Amino acid sequence: MNKCKLITEGKSESICGKDMCCNFCESPCDKKCDKDSKTCGYLSDTNETTDGAVVNKSVDAFLKTNEDTLREIRDFEIQLTKLTEQKTILKEKLLKAMQEFNIKSFQNDYIKLTYIAPTTRESIDSKALKANEPEIAKKYLRVSEVKASVKVEVK
């Protein structure tokens, strides 16, 4: 069902009180809007399906025009996950071997390895600091700009 943007944004009600665009209403009515739905600028970008779910037309268009890219990124992410797992296993094997043979560093024509011994790390518990000493936390707060990005999760 197509809805009027004025209704979906809560700014106004339709002329007859129905929750839809007049151009898509099948009921005979003398209060119908005289605007063309394609040019009026009030037609919402959403459709409601028979099960009540709301579908965004922009999302549909995005999916249609980017289907190949979405598949490629999914396949790439799957490959990357597998490669990352393999890399972790190989690095663990090298770590054990370097510890076994007491090797601190190794280098040849195509690789350089450096053993990093276990250590402790100190850090500030920012959540506790903000809760217990909000003024101090605010005094040392650093704000950084973060550029737009896309997070990809493969299901």
Secondary structure, DSSP 8 states (H G I E B T S, - for coil): -EEEHHHHTTS---SSS-SS-GGG--S--TT---S-TTTSS-EEEEEE-TTS-EEEHHHHHHHHHHHHHHHHHHHHHHHHHHHHHHHHHHHHHHHHHHHHTT-SEEE-SS-EEE-----------HHHHHHH-HHHHHHT---------------
